[in-house]
Amino acid sequence: MVISKSPFIALVFSLLLSFGLLCSGVSAHGRKQYESDPQRKYEECQERCDQKQQGQREQQQCQRKCWEQYKEQERGEHENYHHLKQSRSEEEEEGQQRNNPYYFPKRRSFQTRFRDEEGNFKILQRFAENSSPLKGINDYRFAIFEANPNTFVLPHHSDAEAIYFVTKGKGTITFVTHENKESYNVQRGTAVSVPAACTVYVVNQDKQEKLTIAVLALPVNTPGKYEVFFPAGNNKPESYYRAFSYEVLEAVFNTQREKLEKIFEEQRGQEGQQGMFRRAKPEQIRALSQQATSPGQRGGESLAVNLFSQSPVYSNRNGRFFEVCPEAFSQFQNMDVAVAAIKLNPGAIFVPHYNSKTTFLVLITDGYGYVEMACPHLSRQSQGSQSGRQDRREQEEEESEDETIGEYEQVKTPLSPGDIFVVPAGHAVTFFASKDQPLNAVAFGLNAQNNQRIFLAGKKNMVRQMDSEAKELSFGVPSKLVDDIFNNPDESYFMSFSQQRQRGDERRGNPLASIMDFARLF
């Protein structure tokens, strides 16, 4: 039998080529592993520094350079590791936000106004930017600023009434007008009323932790838009004094132009004098904080109150709810705003409820969980979502004629730190923490005076107050069966999934399926 050499040679060549590519791939993979191993490269860099003939100072510089390279590469590897996961979660967030006008995820909803090495200031998009259900609160704006440890925030005022709420860290907030000055030492849970007339500056007292403040603003000029003005600043931001001519400044300050230029001109190019946030020396921080008082020390005249120094409005072993209303704190009456905080233990539920007048902006500060809400608007919006913007606009104009009653969409959204969820007045809602982590949130309540919170579940709930005949006519079953459900809870306000599971067997097969359809959020 004769064997042709050509196919045999081709087969051998193919095997050799495959082996070579395999070795090359292994080698390339090994190189890639080496190149992406920050720890190994850092150790080798240290060895090279030790082997060099150099003085102690040069060796320290060499070691410091190795450390900087190591941290930079480690940070890059960390970002690459999470890139795919983040891109997928961002797509999910985008889809959720598109279909859910009440949800504002941290990573997609803010625009940065100021950012430098010592801090940042970012503002949330307009509430009704993507949908009409929140048109009633579109005049308000929400913002967050973060200041690094030992950082000073430049003096500024805005054309808006505002409330500052400290969500993390501790610091000093000072208000000045042409007549007086007030300073407050603030910490997590402190809410401060900021009149539009006041110039404000802030210092982060802590040496390690950032100072984070949530800001609710109500503009006084253009609805939904406010500006920030800085008396001192050289570049991003600039001082508003530079808008005046030197002839005017010389006259009103009785000062020669040369001195004025030292304040407004000479420092513009200095790197240390850029930005809204400035690094402060320890002695400067101590001096700025020395004369400050704690919230409440001035009694009714105080512009600040600490939410967590108040007794909780609702509390049990599963959670706590704190709230300061404008009726109790007169400084919040101008904006008609309440401030609140929710603390849920792992696996706990803030039972379904609704607010009679108040719309709440809820900011998640710690932990993970979910919100579920019954929404009458989304079902109407979803019907017209395929028709384009013009059709949606026409649909909104005709909504008053074509509105249906008693149809709801379930809004269920996962929550994580930095996310914002808006709960309109009258909407039944519940928040619950994940099984293994607590859920903490702070909230601003808009249109807060004379608000009532009506609970739909728990030991105290609205259905328990109904007449027996009303229960029978509403649910279509004997009132005793209704009572078996609504009178069953032994705790109010906060419950836990573990307690609910213990009663699960008792509820299976219960003929009140229609009731549970009504109360899907239980």
Long-range contacts (C-beta under 8 A, 24 or more apart in sequence): 36-73, 36-77, 38-70, 38-73, 38-74, 38-77, 39-70, 41-69, 41-70, 41-73, 42-66, 42-67, 42-69, 42-70, 45-69, 45-70, 96-413, 97-130, 98-130, 99-378, 99-382, 100-378, 100-411, 100-413, 101-128, 101-130, 101-131, 101-132, 101-133, 101-134, 101-377, 101-378, 102-133, 102-134, 102-373, 102-375, 102-411, 102-413, 102-421, 102-422, 102-423, 102-424, 103-411, 103-413, 103-419, 103-420, 103-421, 104-419, 104-420, 104-421, 104-422, 105-418, 105-419, 106-416, 106-417, 106-418, 106-419, 106-420, 107-418, 109-420, 110-144, 113-143, 113-228, 114-145, 114-236, 114-237, 114-275, 114-276, 114-277, 116-274, 116-275, 116-276, 116-277, 117-148, 117-275, 117-277, 118-147, 118-148, 118-151, 118-275, 118-277, 118-278, 118-279, 119-145, 119-146, 119-147, 119-148, 119-151, 119-153, 119-276, 119-277, 120-145, 120-146, 120-277, 121-145, 121-276, 124-420, 126-224, 127-422, 131-381, 132-377, 132-396, 133-375, 133-377, 133-381, 133-424, 134-422, 134-424, 136-359, 136-424, 137-359, 137-361, 137-422, 137-446, 138-223, 138-224, 139-218, 139-219, 139-223, 139-224, 140-216, 140-217, 140-218, 140-224, 140-361, 140-446, 141-216, 141-217, 141-218, 141-219, 141-224, 141-225, 141-226, 142-214, 142-215, 142-216, 142-217, 142-361, 142-420, 142-444, 143-214, 143-215, 143-217, 144-212, 144-213, 144-214, 144-215, 145-212, 145-213, 145-215, 146-210, 146-211, 146-212, 146-213, 147-171, 147-202, 147-203, 147-204, 147-210, 147-211, 147-277, 148-204, 148-210, 148-277, 148-279, 149-204, 149-206, 149-207, 149-208, 149-209, 149-210, 150-204, 150-206, 150-207, 150-279, 150-280, 150-281, 150-282, 150-285, 151-203, 151-204, 151-211, 151-277, 151-278, 151-279, 151-280, 152-201, 152-202, 152-203, 152-204, 152-277, 152-278, 152-279, 152-280, 152-284, 152-285, 152-288, 153-201, 153-202, 153-203, 153-276, 153-277, 153-278, 154-201, 154-230, 154-232, 154-233, 154-237, 154-276, 154-277, 154-278, 155-199, 155-200, 155-201, 155-230, 155-231, 155-232, 156-199, 156-200, 156-201, 156-228, 156-229, 156-230, 156-231, 156-237, 156-276, 157-196, 157-197, 157-198, 157-199, 157-200, 157-228, 157-229, 158-196, 158-217, 158-226, 158-227, 158-228, 158-229, 159-196, 159-219, 159-220, 159-221, 159-226, 159-227, 159-229, 160-196, 160-217, 160-218, 160-219, 160-220, 160-226, 161-194, 161-195, 161-196, 161-217, 161-218, 161-220, 161-334, 161-335, 162-193, 162-194, 162-196, 162-215, 162-216, 162-217, 162-218, 163-191, 163-192, 163-193, 163-194, 163-215, 163-216, 163-332, 163-335, 163-337, 163-339, 163-444, 164-191, 164-192, 164-194, 164-213, 164-214, 164-215, 165-190, 165-191, 165-192, 165-213, 165-214, 165-215, 165-216, 165-339, 165-442, 165-444, 166-190, 166-191, 166-192, 166-211, 166-212, 166-213, 167-212, 167-213, 167-214, 167-363, 167-365, 167-442, 168-209, 168-210, 168-211, 168-212, 168-365, 169-204, 169-206, 169-209, 169-210, 169-211, 169-212, 170-204, 170-205, 170-206, 170-209, 170-211, 171-202, 171-203, 171-204, 171-205, 171-206, 171-211, 172-202, 172-203, 172-205, 172-288, 172-289, 172-292, 173-200, 173-201, 173-202, 173-304, 174-200, 174-201, 174-202, 174-288, 174-292, 175-199, 175-200, 175-303, 176-200, 176-201, 182-303, 183-288, 183-289, 183-291, 183-292, 183-293, 184-292, 184-293, 184-294, 184-295, 184-302, 184-303, 184-304, 185-289, 185-292, 185-293, 185-294, 186-295, 186-304, 187-306, 188-308, 189-306, 189-307, 189-308, 189-309, 189-322, 189-341, 190-295, 190-304, 190-305, 190-306, 190-307, 191-304, 191-305, 191-306, 191-307, 191-324, 191-339, 192-295, 192-303, 192-304, 193-303, 193-304, 193-331, 193-332, 193-334, 193-335, 194-303, 195-303, 195-334, 196-220, 199-231, 203-280, 203-285, 203-288, 203-289, 204-285, 205-285, 205-289, 214-363, 214-442, 214-444, 216-335, 216-337, 216-361, 216-444, 218-335, 230-276, 233-276, 234-264, 234-267, 234-268, 234-269, 234-270, 234-273, 234-274, 235-268, 235-269, 235-273, 235-274, 236-274, 236-275, 236-276, 237-276, 239-264, 300-330, 302-331, 303-331, 305-329, 305-331, 307-339, 307-340, 307-341, 307-442, 308-341, 314-492, 314-493, 314-494, 315-493, 315-494, 316-491, 316-492, 316-493, 316-494, 317-345, 317-494, 318-344, 318-345, 318-348, 318-349, 318-491, 318-494, 318-495, 318-496, 319-343, 319-344, 319-345, 319-348, 319-350, 319-493, 319-494, 320-494, 321-350, 321-493, 321-494, 323-445, 325-445, 325-448, 325-449, 325-451, 326-448, 326-449, 327-449, 327-450, 332-448, 333-449, 336-446, 336-447, 336-448, 336-449, 337-444, 337-445, 337-446, 337-448, 338-444, 338-445, 338-448, 338-451, 339-442, 339-443, 339-444, 339-445, 340-442, 340-443, 340-444, 340-445, 341-440, 341-441, 341-442, 341-443, 342-431, 342-439, 342-440, 342-441, 342-442, 342-443, 343-438, 343-440, 344-369, 344-431, 344-432, 344-433, 344-438, 344-439, 344-440, 344-494, 345-433, 345-438, 345-496, 346-433, 346-434, 346-435, 346-436, 346-437, 346-438, 347-432, 347-433, 347-434, 347-435, 347-436, 347-496, 347-497, 347-498, 348-432, 348-433, 348-438, 348-439, 348-494, 348-495, 348-496, 348-497, 349-430, 349-431, 349-432, 349-433, 349-494, 349-495, 349-496, 349-497, 349-500, 350-430, 350-431, 350-432, 350-493, 350-494, 351-430, 351-455, 351-456, 351-457, 351-458, 351-461, 351-492, 351-493, 351-494, 351-495, 351-522, 352-428, 352-429, 352-430, 352-455, 352-456, 352-457, 352-519, 352-521, 352-522, 353-428, 353-429, 353-430, 353-453, 353-454, 353-455, 353-456, 354-425, 354-426, 354-427, 354-428, 354-429, 354-453, 354-454, 354-456, 355-423, 355-425, 355-426, 355-445, 355-451, 355-452, 355-453, 355-454, 356-425, 356-426, 356-451, 356-452, 356-453, 356-454, 357-425, 357-447, 357-448, 357-449, 357-450, 357-451, 357-452, 358-425, 358-445, 358-446, 358-447, 358-448, 358-451, 359-422, 359-423, 359-424, 359-425, 359-445, 359-446, 359-447, 360-422, 360-423, 360-443, 360-444, 360-445, 360-446, 361-420, 361-422, 361-443, 361-444, 361-446, 362-420, 362-421, 362-422, 362-423, 362-431, 362-441, 362-442, 362-443, 363-418, 363-419, 363-420, 363-441, 363-442, 363-443, 364-415, 364-416, 364-417, 364-418, 364-419, 364-420, 364-421, 364-439, 364-440, 364-441, 365-417, 365-440, 365-441, 365-442, 366-417, 366-438, 366-439, 366-440, 367-417, 367-433, 367-434, 367-437, 367-438, 367-439, 367-440, 368-414, 368-415, 368-416, 368-433, 368-434, 368-437, 368-439, 369-414, 369-415, 369-431, 369-432, 369-433, 369-434, 369-437, 369-439, 370-412, 370-413, 370-414, 370-415, 370-431, 370-432, 370-434, 371-411, 371-412, 371-413, 371-415, 371-421, 371-423, 371-429, 371-430, 371-431, 372-410, 372-411, 372-412, 372-429, 372-430, 372-432, 372-521, 373-410, 373-411, 373-412, 373-423, 373-427, 373-428, 373-429, 373-430, 373-521, 374-408, 374-409, 374-410, 374-411, 374-427, 374-428, 374-429, 374-520, 374-521, 375-408, 375-409, 375-410, 375-411, 375-427, 376-407, 376-408, 376-409, 377-409, 378-409, 378-411, 379-404, 379-407, 379-408, 379-409, 380-404, 382-409, 410-520, 415-439, 415-441, 425-451, 428-456, 428-521, 429-521, 430-521, 432-497, 435-497, 455-492, 455-493, 456-519, 456-521, 457-486, 457-489, 457-495, 457-519, 457-521, 457-522, 458-489, 458-491, 458-492, 458-493, 458-494, 458-495, 459-489, 459-490, 459-491, 459-492, 460-492, 460-493, 461-486, 461-489, 475-512, 475-514, 475-515, 475-518, 476-514, 477-511, 477-512, 477-514, 477-515, 481-510, 481-511, 481-512, 481-515, 482-512, 482-515, 484-510, 484-512, 485-510, 485-512, 485-515, 485-516, 485-519
